[in-house]
Amino acid sequence: MKPINVIVTCTKQKSLEAPAAMQLRNLHGRSVEGRLREWKRQADLYSGASCTARRLYAGDHWAVAKSLEQTGGKRSVVQVWVISAGFGVVSLDAPIAPYSATFSTRHPDTVVLPGHVQTAPSAAEDKREWWNGLTTLGWTRERPISVRDLAAEFPDCPMVLAASANYLHAVQDDLLAARDLLDDPDQLAIFSAGTDELSGLNEHLIPCDARLQPLVGGILRSLNVRVLRQYLNSCGTRSTVGVRAAKRVLEGWLATAPERPRYDRAPASDEEVRQFVSRAMQVQARVSRTGLLQAFRQSGRACEQNRFKALFGEVEAARHG
């Protein structure tokens, strides 16, 4: 029975706190290459204090990701792998140390160099350089460490990804190499809501967007893995999960999906958001971040949830010195 290799992204939410040495914000290197060398030294030092990926990650996205193992049924075995910004590709039961590293540009533990955070092209290049370097560092643990390693080990098996555009662009060189190692390019399918363009890999993108949320349930943050789970469960006894089959199914779902409501909100700068939060905190000693975001949006202004969370945290930290 050939396995289906499913690859999901890691999560910022974790069950164990990372020691300071395993928080990427504390690296001193001034180049991606220098930071990678320093990160590898620290990871090797903490390799004895390991848990497993299965236990380390947490949250709604992760609960759904783990459940993908159960979607194979009698048809096939589903193997779940994780794209980790700290360790490369890892299996669910791989021993890894608690850590904090991410491809999210605005997070304190981003792989992006501090001077590149405000420059999108430079930030994107840092992410690709980080992943390409991370997966060729000469780790002593067992492979696969990269997506291409996984394709080389299972060239005749389907490879299905559920990932955001942010992670896909970081690992796209690795994905291209992996695609070329598979026996049939149709075996590579990518579920990424809202991603319409991925250089060299457009034909592998499965149509998927937020209109499918009522079908799969849950929050938008876990939409990719929820849609993938729904698709794998829908396959029944069919063995194929490739691009052509997945596109037919997803196009059918989207054709009958209701349109999402559209909100005519004006974009807001970071400073506008900070001022809004600051004024609210001056009026009330304790404010709910979620309630405040709702009030901000009801005022006719737009702000993405993670961005609002980061700016809220900045204002809160400044108030408490």
C-alpha positions as CSV (number, residue, x, y, z in Angstrom):
1,M,0.0,0.0,0.0
2,K,1.6,3.3,-1.1
3,P,1.4,6.1,1.4
4,I,0.1,9.6,0.7
5,N,2.6,12.1,2.0
6,V,0.8,15.1,3.4
7,I,2.8,18.2,4.3
8,V,1.5,21.0,6.6
9,T,3.1,24.1,8.1
10,C,4.3,24.4,11.7
11,T,2.4,26.6,14.1
12,K,3.5,29.5,16.2
13,Q,1.4,28.2,19.1
14,K,3.3,25.6,21.0
15,S,2.8,23.5,24.2
16,L,6.2,24.2,25.6
17,E,8.1,27.5,25.9
18,A,11.3,27.8,23.9
19,P,14.4,28.6,25.9
20,A,15.9,32.0,25.0
21,A,18.7,30.4,23.0
22,M,16.1,28.7,20.8
23,Q,14.2,31.9,20.0
24,L,15.4,33.3,16.7
25,R,15.2,36.9,17.9
26,N,18.2,36.3,20.1
27,L,20.6,35.4,17.2
28,H,23.4,37.9,16.6
29,G,24.4,37.1,13.0
30,R,24.0,39.9,10.5
31,S,23.5,37.7,7.5
32,V,21.1,34.8,6.8
33,E,24.1,32.5,6.5
34,G,25.6,33.7,9.7
35,R,22.3,33.3,11.6
36,L,21.9,29.8,10.2
37,R,25.2,28.7,11.5
38,E,24.4,30.1,14.9
39,W,21.0,28.5,14.9
40,K,22.5,25.1,14.0
41,R,24.9,25.4,17.0
42,Q,22.1,26.2,19.4
43,A,19.9,23.4,18.0
44,D,22.6,20.9,18.4
45,L,23.2,21.9,22.0
46,Y,19.5,21.5,22.9
47,S,18.9,18.3,20.9
48,G,18.9,16.3,24.1
49,A,16.0,18.3,25.5
50,S,13.6,17.1,22.9
51,C,9.9,16.4,22.7
52,T,8.2,15.4,19.4
53,A,6.6,17.5,16.8
54,R,3.3,15.8,17.6
55,R,3.4,17.1,21.2
56,L,5.2,20.4,20.6
57,Y,2.7,22.2,18.3
58,A,-0.7,23.3,19.5
59,G,-3.9,25.0,18.4
60,D,-6.8,24.5,16.0
61,H,-4.7,24.2,12.9
62,W,-2.5,21.5,14.5
63,A,-5.5,19.5,15.8
64,V,-6.8,19.3,12.3
65,A,-3.3,18.5,10.9
66,K,-2.9,15.6,13.2
67,S,-6.3,14.2,12.2
68,L,-5.2,13.9,8.6
69,E,-3.5,10.6,9.6
70,Q,-6.9,9.1,9.9
71,T,-8.2,10.1,6.4
72,G,-6.5,7.2,4.5
73,G,-9.0,4.5,5.7
74,K,-8.6,1.2,3.8
75,R,-7.4,3.1,0.7
76,S,-3.9,4.1,1.8
77,V,-1.7,5.2,4.7
78,V,-1.4,9.0,5.2
79,Q,1.9,10.2,6.5
80,V,1.9,13.7,7.9
81,W,5.0,15.9,7.7
82,V,5.7,19.4,8.9
83,I,7.5,22.4,7.3
84,S,9.3,23.8,10.3
85,A,11.1,27.1,10.0
86,G,13.5,25.9,12.7
87,F,14.3,22.3,11.6
88,G,13.2,21.8,8.0
89,V,10.8,18.9,7.2
90,V,10.0,16.8,10.2
91,S,7.7,13.9,10.8
92,L,5.0,14.0,13.6
93,D,7.1,11.8,15.9
94,A,10.5,13.4,15.1
95,P,12.3,14.5,18.3
96,I,12.8,18.3,18.2
97,A,13.7,20.8,20.9
98,P,11.1,23.5,21.8
99,Y,11.9,26.5,19.6
100,S,10.5,29.7,18.1
101,A,11.2,30.5,14.5
102,T,8.8,31.5,11.8
103,F,8.4,32.8,8.2
104,S,5.9,35.4,9.4
105,T,7.7,38.7,8.7
106,R,6.3,40.7,11.6
107,H,6.9,38.1,14.3
108,P,9.8,38.7,16.7
109,D,11.3,35.3,15.8
110,T,11.1,35.8,12.0
111,V,13.8,34.4,9.8
112,V,13.9,37.8,8.0
113,L,16.8,40.0,8.8
114,P,15.9,43.0,11.0
115,G,16.8,45.5,8.3
116,H,14.6,43.8,5.7
117,V,11.3,43.5,7.6
118,Q,9.9,46.7,5.9
119,T,11.0,45.7,2.4
120,A,8.9,42.9,0.9
121,P,11.3,41.8,-1.9
122,S,14.2,41.5,0.6
123,A,12.1,39.8,3.1
124,A,11.0,37.2,0.6
125,E,14.5,36.6,-0.5
126,D,15.6,36.1,3.1
127,K,12.9,33.5,3.6
128,R,14.0,31.5,0.6
129,E,17.7,31.7,1.5
130,W,16.9,30.6,5.1
131,W,14.9,27.5,3.9
132,N,17.5,26.6,1.3
133,G,20.3,26.9,3.8
134,L,18.4,25.3,6.7
135,T,17.7,22.1,4.7
136,T,21.4,21.7,3.6
137,L,23.1,22.4,7.0
138,G,24.2,18.8,7.5
139,W,21.9,17.8,10.3
140,T,22.7,14.5,12.0
141,R,19.1,13.4,12.3
142,E,17.4,11.1,9.8
143,R,16.1,12.4,6.5
144,P,13.9,13.7,5.1
145,I,15.0,17.2,6.0
146,S,13.7,18.8,2.8
147,V,10.7,18.4,0.5
148,R,13.1,17.1,-2.2
149,D,14.4,14.5,0.3
150,L,10.8,13.3,0.8
151,A,10.2,13.1,-3.0
152,A,13.4,11.2,-3.5
153,E,12.4,8.6,-0.9
154,F,8.8,8.3,-2.2
155,P,9.0,9.1,-5.9
156,D,5.9,7.0,-6.8
157,C,3.7,8.4,-4.0
158,P,1.3,11.4,-4.0
159,M,2.6,14.5,-2.3
160,V,0.0,16.9,-1.0
161,L,0.6,20.2,0.7
162,A,-1.6,22.5,2.8
163,A,0.2,25.7,3.3
164,S,-0.1,29.5,3.2
165,A,1.4,31.6,0.4
166,N,4.0,32.9,2.9
167,Y,5.4,29.4,3.5
168,L,5.0,28.2,-0.1
169,H,7.1,31.1,-1.4
170,A,9.8,30.4,1.2
171,V,10.1,26.7,0.1
172,Q,9.3,27.1,-3.6
173,D,12.9,26.2,-4.8
174,D,12.6,23.0,-2.7
175,L,9.1,22.3,-4.2
176,L,10.4,22.6,-7.7
177,A,13.2,20.2,-7.0
178,A,10.8,17.8,-5.4
179,R,8.3,17.9,-8.3
180,D,11.1,17.0,-10.7
181,L,11.9,13.9,-8.6
182,L,8.4,12.5,-8.6
183,D,7.6,9.8,-11.1
184,D,4.5,11.8,-12.3
185,P,4.1,15.6,-11.8
186,D,0.4,15.0,-11.2
187,Q,1.3,13.6,-7.8
188,L,2.1,17.0,-6.4
189,A,-1.0,18.9,-5.3
190,I,-1.0,22.2,-3.3
191,F,-4.0,23.4,-1.2
192,S,-3.5,27.1,-0.4
193,A,-6.5,29.3,-0.1
194,G,-6.1,32.6,-2.0
195,T,-2.8,31.7,-3.6
196,D,-3.2,32.2,-7.4
197,E,0.5,32.5,-8.4
198,L,3.5,30.3,-7.4
199,S,6.3,30.6,-9.9
200,G,6.8,27.4,-11.8
201,L,4.1,25.6,-9.8
202,N,0.9,27.2,-10.9
203,E,-0.5,24.0,-12.4
204,H,-0.2,22.3,-9.0
205,L,-2.4,24.8,-7.2
206,I,-5.8,23.4,-6.3
207,P,-8.6,26.1,-6.5
208,C,-9.5,26.9,-2.9
209,D,-10.7,30.0,-1.1
210,A,-12.7,31.3,1.9
211,R,-16.1,30.4,0.2
212,L,-15.4,26.8,1.4
213,Q,-15.4,27.7,5.1
214,P,-19.1,26.9,5.6
215,L,-18.4,23.4,4.0
216,V,-15.4,22.5,6.2
217,G,-16.1,24.6,9.3
218,G,-13.6,26.0,11.7
219,I,-11.7,29.3,11.5
220,L,-10.0,30.8,8.4
221,R,-6.6,30.2,9.9
222,S,-7.0,26.4,9.5
223,L,-8.9,26.6,6.2
224,N,-6.1,24.9,4.1
225,V,-5.9,21.8,6.3
226,R,-9.6,21.6,6.7
227,V,-10.2,21.7,3.0
228,L,-7.5,19.1,2.5
229,R,-9.1,16.8,5.1
230,Q,-12.5,17.2,3.5
231,Y,-11.0,16.3,0.2
232,L,-9.2,13.2,1.4
233,N,-12.3,12.0,3.2
234,S,-14.3,12.5,0.0
235,C,-12.0,10.2,-1.9
236,G,-13.5,7.1,-0.4
237,T,-12.0,4.0,-1.9
238,R,-10.4,5.9,-4.8
239,S,-6.6,5.7,-4.7
240,T,-5.8,8.8,-6.7
241,V,-5.4,12.2,-4.9
242,G,-3.4,13.9,-7.7
243,V,-3.8,17.4,-9.2
244,R,-6.4,16.6,-11.9
245,A,-8.7,14.7,-9.6
246,A,-8.4,17.3,-6.8
247,K,-9.1,20.2,-9.2
248,R,-12.3,18.5,-10.5
249,V,-13.6,18.0,-6.9
250,L,-12.7,21.4,-5.7
251,E,-14.1,23.2,-8.7
252,G,-17.4,21.4,-8.1
253,W,-17.4,22.5,-4.5
254,L,-16.7,26.1,-5.4
255,A,-19.4,26.2,-8.1
256,T,-22.1,25.6,-5.4
257,A,-20.4,27.6,-2.6
258,P,-22.2,30.8,-1.5
259,E,-20.4,34.1,-2.0
260,R,-18.9,35.6,1.1
261,P,-20.1,39.0,2.3
262,R,-17.9,41.9,1.1
263,Y,-17.0,44.7,3.5
264,D,-16.2,48.1,2.2
265,R,-13.5,49.1,4.8
266,A,-10.8,51.7,4.4
267,P,-7.2,50.5,4.8
268,A,-5.5,51.8,8.0
269,S,-1.9,52.5,8.8
270,D,-0.1,50.9,11.7
271,E,0.0,54.3,13.5
272,E,-3.8,54.6,13.1
273,V,-4.3,51.2,14.7
274,R,-1.9,52.1,17.5
275,Q,-3.7,55.3,18.3
276,F,-7.1,53.6,18.3
277,V,-5.8,50.9,20.7
278,S,-4.1,53.5,22.9
279,R,-7.2,55.7,23.2
280,A,-9.3,52.6,24.2
281,M,-6.8,51.6,26.9
282,Q,-6.9,55.1,28.3
283,V,-10.6,54.9,28.7
284,Q,-10.7,51.3,30.1
285,A,-8.1,49.7,32.3
286,R,-8.7,46.3,30.7
287,V,-9.8,45.9,27.1
288,S,-10.4,42.8,25.0
289,R,-8.2,42.6,21.9
290,T,-10.9,40.7,20.0
291,G,-13.6,43.1,21.0
292,L,-11.4,46.0,20.1
293,L,-10.7,44.6,16.6
294,Q,-14.4,44.2,16.1
295,A,-15.0,47.8,17.1
296,F,-12.2,49.0,14.8
297,R,-13.7,47.2,11.9
298,Q,-17.2,48.4,12.7
299,S,-15.8,51.9,12.4
300,G,-15.2,51.2,8.8
301,R,-11.5,50.5,8.9
302,A,-9.7,47.4,7.9
303,C,-6.9,45.5,9.7
304,E,-5.9,41.8,9.4
305,Q,-6.2,39.9,12.7
306,N,-2.6,39.0,13.1
307,R,-1.5,42.5,12.3
308,F,-3.9,43.9,14.9
309,K,-2.7,41.4,17.5
310,A,1.0,42.5,16.9
311,L,0.1,46.2,17.1
312,F,-2.1,45.7,20.2
313,G,0.8,43.9,21.8
314,E,3.2,46.8,21.0
315,V,0.9,49.4,22.6
316,E,0.3,47.1,25.7
317,A,4.0,46.6,26.2
318,A,4.7,50.3,25.9
319,R,2.1,51.1,28.5
320,H,3.6,48.7,31.0
321,G,7.2,49.8,30.2
